[in-house]
Amino acid sequence: MKTLITLILLLISFLSYSQEYTIVQINAYWNERNKVELPFKVEGARVIYAYLKEQPESLQKQVKVVPLVVLYKDNKPLRQWAADLSFKLNLTKEEIANAIRKDKQTYQRARSN
């Protein structure tokens, strides 16, 4: 019984300190040739591709340029990269990975203080 309670408490503490990162790329059908090529996962964060036309109208009004890449942590936007006037976004998976690593380091430092 003690072992079961210990495992449950360990699981709860692990889940409360876990961080889930998600990368969302929003683009338009007509700008498909300028999408950012990303793998399925970057630093453990899953990558989701979405088309602007398929999003709610409230989101469509907020997006000014495509492609747009947003890094979320626990469903809250953490970082955003947007294309320039040429509708191209020069972004690599390494840049996103660095942003995730930097956030993890900041989180770990804040927890240790």
N, CA and C of each residue as an Amber inpcrd file, in Angstrom:
protein
   339
   0.8220000  -1.1940000   0.0000000   0.0000000   0.0000000   0.0000000
   0.8720000   1.2680000   0.0000000   1.9560000   1.2430000   0.8030000
   2.8540000   2.3940000   0.8290000   3.4640000   2.6320000  -0.5460000
   3.8130000   1.5510000  -1.2110000   4.4080000   1.6570000  -2.5350000
   3.4300000   2.2870000  -3.5220000   2.1800000   1.8920000  -3.4580000
   1.1560000   2.4330000  -4.3570000   0.9710000   3.9290000  -4.1220000
   0.8910000   4.3340000  -2.8640000   0.7220000   5.7570000  -2.5460000
   1.9420000   6.5550000  -3.0020000   3.1190000   5.9930000  -2.7960000
   4.3490000   6.6600000  -3.2310000   4.3610000   6.8300000  -4.7440000
   3.9620000   5.7890000  -5.4710000   3.9150000   5.8840000  -6.9330000
   2.9060000   6.9220000  -7.3970000   1.7640000   6.9780000  -6.7580000
   0.7400000   7.9610000  -7.1360000   1.2530000   9.3760000  -6.8760000
   1.8700000   9.5990000  -5.7260000   2.4150000  10.9280000  -5.4280000
   3.5410000  11.3030000  -6.3880000   4.3630000  10.3410000  -6.7320000
   5.4360000  10.5880000  -7.6840000   4.8720000  10.9680000  -9.0540000
   3.8410000  10.2610000  -9.4860000   3.2020000  10.5570000 -10.7680000
   2.5800000  11.9430000 -10.7570000   1.9020000  12.2790000  -9.6680000
   1.2760000  13.6020000  -9.5690000   2.3280000  14.7070000  -9.6120000
   3.4280000  14.5250000  -8.8880000   4.4710000  15.5550000  -8.9090000
   5.1110000  15.6630000 -10.2810000   5.3020000  14.5290000 -10.9450000
   5.8730000  14.5600000 -12.2920000   4.9540000  15.3030000 -13.2490000
   3.6640000  15.0260000 -13.1940000   2.7180000  15.6820000 -14.0990000
   2.5890000  17.1710000 -13.8060000   2.7000000  17.5480000 -12.5390000
   2.5570000  18.9620000 -12.2100000   3.7640000  19.7810000 -12.6790000
   4.9420000  19.1440000 -12.7830000   6.1300000  19.8540000 -13.2380000
   6.4380000  19.6370000 -14.7110000   5.6630000  18.8180000 -15.3840000
   5.9380000  18.5680000 -16.8020000   5.5150000  19.7770000 -17.6290000
   6.1880000  19.9510000 -18.7390000   5.9030000  21.0620000 -19.6310000
   5.6540000  20.4830000 -21.0170000   4.5840000  20.9010000 -21.6020000
   4.2890000  20.4120000 -22.9400000   4.4400000  21.5610000 -23.9320000
   5.3100000  21.3450000 -24.9050000   5.5440000  22.3280000 -25.9530000
   4.8630000  21.8600000 -27.2370000   4.2860000  22.7990000 -27.9610000
   3.6600000  22.5200000 -29.2490000   4.0600000  23.6270000 -30.2160000
   4.3510000  23.2380000 -31.4420000   4.7040000  24.1990000 -32.4900000
   3.5910000  24.1680000 -33.5270000   3.0100000  25.3280000 -33.8060000
   1.9210000  25.4300000 -34.7740000   2.3630000  26.3260000 -35.9120000
   2.2490000  25.8030000 -37.1160000   2.5430000  26.6130000 -38.3080000
   1.2300000  26.8730000 -39.0330000   0.9330000  28.1400000 -39.2500000
  -0.2780000  28.5330000 -39.9710000   0.1490000  29.1480000 -41.2940000
  -0.4550000  28.6620000 -42.3570000  -0.1230000  29.1480000 -43.6840000
  -1.4010000  29.2120000 -44.5150000  -1.2890000  29.7770000 -45.6870000
  -2.4150000  29.8560000 -46.6190000  -2.1810000  28.8730000 -47.7650000
  -3.2640000  28.4110000 -48.3650000  -3.1420000  27.4790000 -49.4970000
  -2.2780000  28.0780000 -50.6060000  -2.5070000  29.3530000 -50.8930000
  -1.7970000  29.9820000 -52.0020000  -0.3100000  30.1980000 -51.7040000
   0.0910000  30.0680000 -50.4220000   1.4870000  30.2870000 -50.0360000
   2.1780000  28.9750000 -49.6460000   1.6460000  27.8770000 -50.0800000
   2.1670000  26.5490000 -49.7210000   3.6490000  26.3980000 -50.0630000
   4.0780000  26.9990000 -51.1450000   5.4800000  26.8440000 -51.5580000
   6.4520000  27.4930000 -50.5750000   5.9500000  28.3780000 -49.7170000
   6.8070000  29.0620000 -48.7520000   6.6590000  28.5240000 -47.3310000
   6.1060000  27.3280000 -47.1930000   5.9490000  26.7890000 -45.8380000
   7.3210000  26.4400000 -45.2710000   7.4100000  26.4660000 -43.9640000
   8.6500000  26.1230000 -43.2800000   8.6880000  24.6050000 -43.1170000
   9.7390000  23.9850000 -43.6320000   9.8730000  22.5290000 -43.5310000
  10.3800000  22.1670000 -42.1400000   9.5280000  21.5230000 -41.3760000
   9.8860000  21.1070000 -40.0240000   9.6230000  19.6150000 -39.8700000
  10.4000000  18.9370000 -39.0260000  10.1320000  17.5210000 -38.7700000
   8.8700000  17.3720000 -37.9060000   8.4790000  16.1240000 -37.6380000
   7.2800000  15.8810000 -36.8300000   7.4400000  16.3640000 -35.3960000
   8.6680000  16.3430000 -34.9030000   8.9450000  16.7990000 -33.5390000
  10.2410000  17.6030000 -33.5240000  10.2720000  18.6130000 -32.6510000
  11.4730000  19.4110000 -32.4320000  11.6710000  19.4800000 -30.9200000
  12.7860000  18.9450000 -30.4350000  13.0700000  18.9220000 -28.9940000
  11.9040000  18.3290000 -28.2080000  11.2480000  17.3380000 -28.7560000
  10.1330000  16.6940000 -28.0750000   8.8020000  17.3920000 -28.2640000
   8.7990000  18.5530000 -28.8980000   7.5490000  19.2930000 -29.1310000
   6.9210000  18.8190000 -30.4340000   5.6480000  18.5480000 -30.3940000
   4.9820000  18.1110000 -31.6270000   4.7310000  19.3100000 -32.5330000
   4.7560000  19.0570000 -33.8200000   4.5780000  20.1000000 -34.8240000
   3.2260000  19.8970000 -35.4990000   2.4440000  20.9610000 -35.5570000
   1.1140000  20.9210000 -36.1680000   1.0810000  21.9260000 -37.3140000
   0.5730000  21.4970000 -38.4500000   0.3870000  22.3790000 -39.6040000
  -1.0930000  22.6980000 -39.7370000  -1.4110000  23.9640000 -40.0020000
  -2.8090000  24.3660000 -40.1590000  -2.9100000  25.4050000 -41.2740000
  -4.0470000  25.3930000 -41.9440000  -4.3170000  26.3940000 -42.9730000
  -5.1930000  27.4930000 -42.3820000  -4.8660000  28.7090000 -42.7220000
  -5.5780000  29.8670000 -42.1940000  -7.0680000  29.7980000 -42.5070000
  -7.3990000  29.3670000 -43.7090000  -8.7940000  29.3190000 -44.1450000
  -9.6420000  28.3830000 -43.2710000  -9.0030000  27.3740000 -42.6670000
  -9.7240000  26.3860000 -41.8650000  -9.8350000  26.7870000 -40.3930000
  -9.3200000  27.9530000 -40.0430000  -9.3450000  28.4010000 -38.6440000
 -10.5670000  29.2850000 -38.3880000 -10.9300000  29.4460000 -37.1180000
 -12.0630000  30.3240000 -36.7910000 -11.8210000  31.7430000 -37.2960000
 -12.8940000  32.4240000 -37.5910000 -12.7890000  33.7730000 -38.1500000
 -12.0510000  34.7190000 -37.2070000 -12.2090000  34.5220000 -35.9100000
 -11.5100000  35.3900000 -34.9490000  -9.9990000  35.2540000 -35.0860000
  -9.5050000  34.0480000 -35.3210000  -8.0720000  33.8440000 -35.5180000
  -7.6290000  34.3730000 -36.8700000  -8.4500000  34.1780000 -37.8960000
  -8.1120000  34.6630000 -39.2310000  -7.8890000  36.1770000 -39.2220000
  -8.6740000  36.8840000 -38.4490000  -8.5380000  38.3420000 -38.3850000
  -7.2580000  38.7670000 -37.6700000  -6.7590000  37.9300000 -36.7600000
  -5.5540000  38.2690000 -36.0050000  -4.2730000  38.0180000 -36.7920000
  -4.2960000  37.0590000 -37.7070000  -3.0980000  36.7100000 -38.4720000
  -2.9410000  37.6940000 -39.6260000  -1.8290000  38.4000000 -39.6210000
  -1.5910000  39.4200000 -40.6500000  -0.7090000  38.9280000 -41.7850000
   0.2280000  38.0100000 -41.4950000   1.1140000  37.4660000 -42.5220000
   1.2200000  35.9590000 -42.3560000   1.4780000  35.2930000 -43.4640000
   1.7040000  33.8440000 -43.4530000   2.9980000  33.5610000 -44.1910000
   3.7270000  32.5460000 -43.8460000   3.4730000  31.6200000 -42.7530000
   3.7800000  32.2490000 -41.3980000   3.1320000  31.7000000 -40.4050000
   3.2960000  32.1120000 -39.0250000   3.5840000  30.8560000 -38.2100000
   4.6420000  30.8770000 -37.4130000   4.9880000  29.7430000 -36.5540000
   4.9150000  30.2340000 -35.1200000   4.1450000  29.5130000 -34.3020000
   3.9680000  29.8820000 -32.9020000   4.4020000  28.7060000 -32.0330000
   5.2160000  28.9940000 -31.0360000   5.6410000  27.9970000 -30.0580000
   4.7780000  28.1760000 -28.8170000   4.0640000  27.1110000 -28.4560000
   3.2090000  27.1270000 -27.2780000   3.8300000  26.2900000 -26.1730000
   3.6490000  26.7310000 -24.9480000   4.0340000  25.9500000 -23.7730000
   2.7940000  25.8530000 -22.8980000   2.3490000  24.6350000 -22.6720000
   1.1370000  24.4110000 -21.8790000  -0.0340000  25.2410000 -22.4020000
  -0.2120000  25.2520000 -23.7130000  -1.3090000  25.9340000 -24.4150000
  -1.2700000  27.4570000 -24.3110000  -0.1190000  28.0120000 -23.9630000
   0.0460000  29.4700000 -23.9300000   1.1570000  29.8430000 -24.8960000
   0.9540000  30.8800000 -25.7330000   2.0020000  31.2670000 -26.6840000
   3.2710000  31.7130000 -25.9590000   4.3830000  31.1820000 -26.4080000
   5.6640000  31.4860000 -25.7900000   6.5400000  32.3310000 -26.7150000
   6.5110000  31.9980000 -27.9960000   7.3460000  32.6880000 -28.9860000
   6.6480000  32.6150000 -30.3370000   6.8920000  33.6110000 -31.1940000
   6.2470000  33.6540000 -32.5010000   7.2390000  34.1270000 -33.5560000
   7.1730000  33.4870000 -34.7200000   7.9830000  33.8860000 -35.8720000
   7.0190000  34.1300000 -37.0340000   7.1790000  35.2570000 -37.7170000
   6.2900000  35.5920000 -38.8280000   7.1100000  35.9310000 -40.0690000
   6.5040000  35.6960000 -41.2090000   7.1560000  35.9790000 -42.4880000
   7.2820000  37.4880000 -42.7010000   8.1710000  37.8390000 -43.6230000
   8.3070000  39.2420000 -43.9850000   7.3910000  39.5460000 -45.1710000
   7.6040000  40.6530000 -45.8130000   6.7320000  41.0500000 -46.9230000
   6.8150000  40.1190000 -48.1320000   7.8650000  39.3200000 -48.2120000
   7.9950000  38.3770000 -49.3260000   7.1930000  37.0940000 -49.0770000
   6.5250000  37.0040000 -47.9310000   5.7540000  35.8240000 -47.5220000
   6.6320000  34.5950000 -47.3390000   7.9060000  34.8290000 -47.0460000
   8.8340000  33.7350000 -46.7640000   9.3080000  33.8660000 -45.3240000
   9.4900000  32.7350000 -44.6830000   9.9770000  32.7070000 -43.3130000
  11.2060000  31.8230000 -43.2660000  12.3520000  32.4380000 -43.0260000
  13.6090000  31.6860000 -42.9230000  13.8020000  31.2810000 -41.4680000
  13.2970000  30.1070000 -41.1440000  13.3330000  29.6010000 -39.7820000
  13.7860000  28.1520000 -39.8240000  14.6810000  27.7890000 -38.9290000
  15.1690000  26.4200000 -38.8960000  14.6900000  25.7320000 -37.6220000
  14.7460000  24.4050000 -37.6470000  14.3570000  23.6660000 -36.4490000
  15.3190000  23.9640000 -35.3070000  16.5700000  24.3090000 -35.6200000
  17.5420000  24.6360000 -34.5880000  17.1510000  25.9080000 -33.8330000
  16.6050000  26.8970000 -34.5380000  16.1680000  28.1260000 -33.8850000
  15.0260000  27.8410000 -32.9070000  14.1030000  26.9900000 -33.3220000
  12.9890000  26.6290000 -32.4450000  13.5040000  25.8120000 -31.2580000
  14.4170000  24.8710000 -31.5370000  14.9930000  24.0510000 -30.4660000
  15.7170000  24.9260000 -29.4510000  16.4310000  25.9360000 -29.9180000
  17.1250000  26.8570000 -29.0090000  16.1400000  27.6260000 -28.1300000
  15.0110000  28.0300000 -28.7040000  13.9860000  28.7420000 -27.9240000
  13.4110000  27.8310000 -26.8390000  13.2040000  26.5580000 -27.1720000
  12.6820000  25.6060000 -26.1830000  13.7170000  25.3740000 -25.0830000
  14.9760000  25.1560000 -25.4690000  16.0350000  24.9340000 -24.4750000
  16.1910000  26.1400000 -23.5490000  16.1370000  27.3320000 -24.1250000
  16.2780000  28.5510000 -23.3230000  15.1380000  28.6610000 -22.3120000
  13.9280000  28.3370000 -22.7400000  12.7900000  28.3940000 -21.8260000
  12.9180000  27.3470000 -20.7210000  13.3790000  26.1600000 -21.0700000
  13.5560000  25.1080000 -20.0630000  14.6030000  25.5220000 -19.0360000
  15.6850000  26.1560000 -19.4880000  16.7190000  26.6100000 -18.5680000
  16.1740000  27.6900000 -17.6350000  15.3890000  28.6120000 -18.1750000
  14.7880000  29.6760000 -17.3720000  13.8600000  29.0720000 -16.3310000
  13.0760000  28.0760000 -16.7530000  12.1400000  27.4120000 -15.8460000
  12.8840000  26.6910000 -14.7330000  13.9730000  26.0050000 -15.0830000
  14.7400000  25.2630000 -14.0810000  15.4170000  26.2100000 -13.1000000
  15.9240000  27.3320000 -13.5800000  16.5500000  28.3070000 -12.6860000
  15.5240000  28.9010000 -11.7280000  14.3310000  29.1820000 -12.2530000
  13.2780000  29.7710000 -11.4170000  12.8290000  28.7740000 -10.3390000
  12.7920000  27.5000000 -10.6770000  12.3820000  26.4720000  -9.7160000
  13.4280000  26.2580000  -8.6410000  14.7010000  26.4430000  -8.9820000
  15.7650000  26.1710000  -8.0090000  15.9720000  27.3340000  -7.0370000
  15.4130000  28.4980000  -7.3550000  15.5620000  29.6600000  -6.4500000
  14.5620000  29.6460000  -5.3520000
